[in-house]
Amino acid sequence: MSDTATAEGGATTNGRLSHRQILTVLSGLMLGMFLAALDQTIVSSAMKTIADELHGQSLQAWATTAYLITATLSTPLYGKLSDLFGRKPMYLTAISLFLAGSLASAMAGSMYELAAFRAFQGLGAGGLMSLALAIITDITSPRERSRYQGYFMAVFGVSSVAGPVVGGFFAGLDSFAGLTGWRWVFMVNVPIALAALVVVSKVLNLPHTRVDQKVDFLGAGALTVGLVPLLLVAEQGREWGWGSPASLAMYLVGALGVVLFILQERRMGDAALLPLRLFRNGVFRVSTMVTVIQGIGMFGAMMSLPLYLQIVKGATPTQAGLQMLPLTLGIMVASLGSGRIIARTGRYKGFAVAGLGLMAAAVYSFSMIGVDTALGVVMAIAFVLGLGLGSTMQTLTLAATNDVSPRDIGVATSSVTFFRQIGGTAGTAVFLSILFSTVGDRIAAAVRSAMASPAYTAALAQHPEFARQMASGGLDVNDTSFLSTLDPVLARPVLEGFSSSMSTVFLIGGAVLTVGFALVWLLREKPLSDKSAMEQRAEQEASELALAG
């Protein structure tokens, strides 16, 4: 370890940053986070159109899976590399990779090319989220951190609404400025990424102490062997069959990779990609466990709600994005409000407990909505879910990073992000599997019940093609576009079937979040420091110099 702290970008400062300086740095971080957050929502809303244009509807899942795999795998690597080489160069690297991947994706000529370019884009996305959180942890004390992390939650909220609106707009255009409309779904990242590069280059000048450690490439390789098969089966298991030979092979290879990863991390000690000693810390361990559970429930709910709005309520992707505004408002109100109270009182556990409780209650409430539930009721429940999300996400990250060594901030922050992504991937895969494995039977049951109605049988007689389709094996639930033109009487049982399956998904999601609510009570509330990680590192180095001298 060197005996001086050199500033990234030329400046040297070991003191506390002013509120204005923090906001200046924050401006660059928010641009980077907005890139990743917007991309996820804008692409998902336009993917069906993209797949149609590239003649690869059956391959569209691979474009999402490839991005998800590289983004998840690179997250802990960015955390460790930034601890070794500095936040600024790694954050600029992440933005640059994301920019290059976006340009390449916009030029894709097939779904195979798009999947490959999205994988490259994911290499950048893995650092955009985790490094922004690590940097704000560097420059703010735990006591005041929640106040600034609330701005990040606002970025997520804005992107969750803007993404479907912008994605739906471009997907609906034949061409714009000489390019096919859907290609602008990726091109819109370019000006944002360029602005982020300029701002980050200019404002992100923080001290960094060089650390002489080897990069744990073997650990990264073992993690890849462990996670890639598991993420593949999570995304593709519904198509392959969860007990198929392909799925079983993925389980086996993934389990072997996880075992190899744990053995390698034990061998590497402090130089490990994810140092196992962090998990001996009770606060970090509980925070991480709850984060995984929250990720499962959160992504499950946030995946199911837009489906409910679009399939059951007949909203377009753009309308569904606007109808999610109460969720966004709840996130912003809770994150900004809790941040101010935590900064004033130094107490944070209550927000984690209340937030998990609100999330569980909201998702349970979603399990009781149906075809005829008023949209206002759905939006009110979404607001409560947003309050829960805004209260817990930043609080769990705060708890996990408050009780670790200042030199572990990068790897600890990326670990929390990493495990939240793992939980989200698992939750999305499991809940989608539950939805589509039950919806066929639920629709069939609703149709049998509707057959007793003269109005339904009369409508069926007027639509012989639909009647033949139902008689020959039911509907293809992978494409629900027919519902917009179907006779409302005939559509009713289909909507009831989807609504019933979604209720099951929400019910299980509520149960998962209830487990998280029970576990979060085990979180020990440690006093929040009034010094940032940057200040703590400076003090630690000064103490080491004094002892050495």
N, C-alpha and C positions, 0 to 999 in steps of 0.2 A: 504494500500500500504506500502511496506517495505521502510525503509529509506536508503537502500543500493542496489546497482546493482550488482548482482552476475552473474558471467560469466557462460554460458552453457559450461560444459565440464571442468571447473576448472580455466580457465584463466580469468583475470579481466582487461578490458580495456575500457576506456571511450573516448579515443582519436580517431583521424582520422586514418583510415587504409591506408597504403601505397598502391601504384599501385600493387606491387608484392603480398601483403597480399590479396588484393581484387581478383586478378587472382587465387590465391591459393584456396580461398573460392569458386570462380566461377567454378573451376574444378569439385568440388563435385556437385554443383547445375546443371551443364550442363549434368552430367551423369544421374541425376535423371530426368531431362526434356527429355533427349534423350530416356529414357525408355518409357515414356508415348507417346511421339511423334512418335517413331518408331512403337510401338505396334499398334497404330491406322491404320497406312498405311500397315503394314505387314500383319495384320489379314484380312483387307478388301480385299487384293489381293488374299488371299488364302481361303477365306470363302466358295466359291463355292465347291472347292475340299474337304474341311472339311465336309461340309454338305452332299456331296455324300458319303464320307467314313462312316459317322455316320447315314446314311439313314434318313436324316431329312432336305431335301432341303426346304420344306415348312415352317420349323421352324427356318431357319437361322436368320431371322430378330430379333428373340427374344434374340439371343446371343449378338447382337449389342445393342438392346434396353436395356437389363439388365445392361450392362456395362455403357451405357450412363446415365441411371437413377441414379445409385449409384455415378458415377463420378460427375455428376452435383449437386446432393444433398449434397455431402460431401464437396464440394468446400467452401461454406461460413462457414461451421462448422470448417474446418481446420483454416481458417483465424481467427475466434474468439478464438479458443482454443490455437492457437499459440500466440495471444496477451496475453492470460491469463497465459500460462504455458511455453512459450518459443518456438522459432522456431526449435531448434535442435531436441528435443525429438519428436515433431510432424512430422518433416521431416523424421526422422529415422523410425517412425511408418508408414508413408505413403509408404516408400520404402519396408519395411518388409511386409506390407499387399499386395503390388503389387507383390512381389516375391512369397509369398505363393499362391496368386491367379494364377500366371503364372504356377507354378508347378502343381497345381490342374487342370488347364485347359489342360495342356499337357497330363494328365492322363484320361481325360473325355472319357466315354464309350457311351454316347448318347448326342443328342443335348440338352436335358433337363439338363443333368449334366453340359454341357458346358455353358449353359445360367446361371446356378447357380454359377459356378466358375468364370465366367466373371463378374458377379455382385460383387463378393468378390474382384476381381481384381480392379474393378472400385472404390471401397472404398479407395484404395491406390492412384489411378490415380488422384483423386480429389485434393490431396494435393501436388502432384509432380509439377504441373504447378504453382498453385497460391502461394505456399510457396516459391518457387524459386524466383518469382518476388518480394514477400514481403521481402525476405532476401537481395536481391540486393538493394532494396529500403532502408533497414536498414543501409547498410554499405557504400552507395554512396550518394553524394549530388544530388539534382535534376539537377543541372547544368551539372554534368559529367555522369549522369546515362545512358543516351541514348547511350553513347559510349560503355558501358558494355552490355546493353540490346541487342545491335547488335549481340553479340555472341549468345544470345538465338535465335534470328531470324535465324542465320546460322544453329543452331541445327535443327530447324523446316525444313529449306531448305534441309539439308542433309537427314533427315529422310523421307521427301516426295519423294526423289529419291531412297534411299536405301531400303525403305519399300517394294515397289512393286517388286524390283529386288530380294531381299532376300526371300520375300514371294512366288514369282513365282518359285524361285529355289527350295525351300523346298517342295512346293506343288507338284512339278513335279517329286520328288523322291519317289520311292516305299518305301525305307527305308534308314536310315542313322545312323550308330553307334548303330544298334540294335533296333531303334525306327522307327515307321512309319514316313515318311518324313514330313507330315503336323504338327506332334507334335513338331517338332523343331521350328515352328513358335512361340511357346510359350517358349520352352526351351532356345532359344537364349537370352531371358531376364535374365536368371539366372546369367551368369557371369557378365553382366552389372550391375545388381542389387547388387551382392556381392561386386563388385568394388566400387559402389556408397556408400554402407554401410561403407566400410573401410575408404574411402576418407572423407566422411561427418563426421564420428566419430572423425577423426583426425584433420580436418581443421576448422570445424564450431564451433568455440569457441567465442561466442559473448555475451556481457552483456545482462541480462534480469532482469527487475524489476517485481517482483511478484505483481499481481493485485488481490485484494480480491473481486471477483464478482462471482455470481452464473452462471453456464452454462445454457443457455436458451434452455433446452431440450423441453419445450412445444413449443417454436418457431420452433425448428427443426422438431417436430412432425407435426405441422400445415403446415410447408413448404412441408413436404413429402406428406401430404394429398392434398395439392394444386398442386404440380408439377407432381407427379407420374401419375395421370389420364391424365393430359395434354400432358406429354411426350409420354404416351402410345398411345393416339389418334393421336399424331403427327406422330408416327412411323407406326401405324396400320390403320389409318383412310382410307387410299386408299383401303385396303383390306376389311375393315368393311363397308365402305361407310360413307362419312362425315356427312350425316344426318340420319344415322341408329340409332336405339334405344341404342346400345352399345356406340356409339360416343356421343350421347346426354347425356347419363348418366355420361360419363367421363367429359364432359364440366361442368355439374352441380356440381359434386363432386369437381372438380378442382377449380371452382369459389368459392365454399364454403370454401375450404382450404385456398385460397388466402386471403379472407376476414378475416378468423380466424387468419391467420399469421400477417396481418397488425394490427389487434387489439392487438395481443399479443406483437408485437414489440413496439407499443405505450405504453403498460403497463410496459414493461421492461426498457424503457429508454436507458441509456448508456450501460446496460448489454445485450441489444438485440443482436440477431444473426446478423442482418443487421440493425444497428441503423438508424432510419428514419431521424434523424437530419442531417445525411450526405447529404440527398437529398434536404435540405434547402440551401446547398452550390451550387450556380449557376454553378461554374466550374465543380464540380463533377456531377451535374445533367445533364448538356449538354454533358459531356464526356461519361456518361453512356448511354444516349439516342443514341448518334452517334455510340457507341460501339455495341449496339444491332442491329442497322440498318446495320452497317458494317458486323457484324456476319452473318446476313441474306444473304446479297449479296455475301460475300466472300465464305461462305460454299456452296451456291448455284452454284457459278461459278466453284469452285474447285471440286465440285461433278460432274458437267456436262461436264467439259473439258476432263477428262479421259474417260468418256462414249463416247464422240465424237471420240476420238482417237481410242478407241477399237472397237466401232460398225461401225462408218462411214469410218474410215481410215483402219480398220482391224488390228490394232496393238495388240500384246499380252500385258498382264499386265506389263511384264518386259519392253517391248519396250515403252509402254505408260509412264512408270516411267522415262525412259531416255529422252523421248520427252518433259517431264515437266522440264527438266534442265534449260531452259531459264527463267521459272518462279522462280526457286530457285535462279538463278544468279541475277535476278532483285531484289528479296527480300534482298539478301546479300549486293548488291551494295548500295541500298537505305538505309538499316538499318545502315550499318557501316558509310556511307557517311553522312547521316542526324545526326547521333550521334555525329560525330566529329564537325559538324558545330554548333549544338545546344550547345555543350560543350564550343565552342569558343565564340559564340555570345549571348547565353542565350535566343534566340528566337526560338519558337517551333510551333506557330500556323500556320505559312506558310506551314510547312511540312504536317500538318493535312489537310489543305485545298487542297494543291496540290495533296496529296495522294488520297483523296476521289475523286478528279476530274479525276485523271489518272485511278483509278479503274472503275469509271462510264464509261469513254471513252473506256477503254479496253473491258468491258463487252458488251457495245453497239456494238463495232466492232465485237465481237464474234457472235452477232446476224446476221451478214451479211455473215458469212462463210458458205460454202456448201460442197457438195460431191467432187467437183473438185478444191476446194481451195488448193493452194500449201501448203505443210507442213511448209515451211519456213515462210509463212505469219502467220500461226497459232502460230508458235513459237515466232515470233516477237511480236504479240499481247500479248502472255503469258508473255514475258519479261516486257512489259509495265504494265501489271497487277501486276507483282512482284514488280516493282518500287513503285506502289501505296500502295501495302500491306506493304512493308518495311518502307515506310514513315509514315504510319498512326498507325499501331498496337502499337508500343512502344510509340509513341507520345501521343496517347489518354490515355494510362496507366500513363504516366508521368504527364499529365495535371490533371488527376483525383487524383493522390496521392500527388501532389505538394502543394495542398491547403487544406490538412486535418491535424489534430493534429498528431504529431509523434506517439502518443499512439494508433491511429486508423489505422496505416499503414497496419497491417495484414488484418483487416476486409475490409478496402477500396480496397486493391489490390485484395483480393478474390472476392469482389463484382463485380469489373470490369471483372474479368475472368468468374465469374458466369453468368453475363448478356451477355457476348460474346458467351458463350456456349448455352444459351437459344436462342439467335438469330440464332446461327448456326443450332440448332436442328429444329427450326421452318422453317428456310430457306430450309434446306435439304428436310424436309417433304413436304413443299408446292411445291417446284420445281419438286421433283419426281412425285408428284401428277399431276402437270400440264403436265409433259412429258408423263406419261403413260395414262393420260386421253385423250390426243390429238393425240398420235402417231397412233392409229388404224385408225382414220378418215384420217389422212395425208397420210398414206400408201395406203389406199383404193383410195384416190383421185389420187395419183401418178400412181397406177396400171391402173385406168380408162384412164388416159392420155396415158400410155404406150401401151394400147391395140390398139391404132391407128397405132402403129409401126409394120410393117411386121416382123421385126427381133424379137420383143417380142413375137408375136403370134406364130412364128415358134419355138422359144425356149420353149414356154409353151407346144406346141404340143409334144415336145421331152421329157417332164417331166410331164407325166400324174398324178403322185402322188401329185406333188406340185400344179398342176391345180385343183385337187380334194380338196386339203386342202384350197385353196383360195376360191373355190366355196362353201365350207361347213361352212364358217364363218370366214375365214381369218387366220392369223398367230398367234402363241403364242409368244407375244413379251417379255415374261418373260425369254425366253431362246433363245438367238440370235446366239448360236454356229453354227446353220445350215448355216449361211451366209458364213462361211469360205469355204464350199464345194458347195455352190449353184452356178449355172451358172451366170456369171457376168451380163448377160443381164436381167435375172430374179431378180437378187439381186438389180439392180439399183433403181427401184421404192421403195423398202424397205429402202434402204439407204437414198433416198431423203425424205421419210416420217420421218425417225428419225432425219435427219438434219433439216427439217422444224420445228419439235416439239422442238428441242434443240434451234433453233433460237428464238422461242417464249419464252423459259425459259430465255435465255440470255437477251432478250428485257425487260422482266419484272424485271430481276435482275439489269439491267442498270437503270431502273426507280427507283427501291428501293435505289440504291446507289446515284442517283441524289437527292433524299430527304435527304440523309445523307450529301451530299455535301452542300445543302442549309442550313442545321442545323449547320454544323460545323463553319459557319461564325459567329454564335452567341457565340462561345467559347471566353471567356475573357482570354487574355494572362496575367497571373500573373508572376511577376518576379521570376526567379528560385533561390532558396536558394543555398548558397555555403556550407551548412552544411548537413550532413546525418541525417536521423531520429535518429540514435544512439546518435549522438552528441547533437541533439536538446533535446532528452529525458534527457541526462545527465545534460544539462544546466537547464532544467525545474526542475529537482530534486534538483539541487544545490540551485536554487532560492527558492524552497519550504522549504528546510532545513534552509536557511538563514532567511526566514520569521518566521519559527517556533522557531528558536533559539533566 
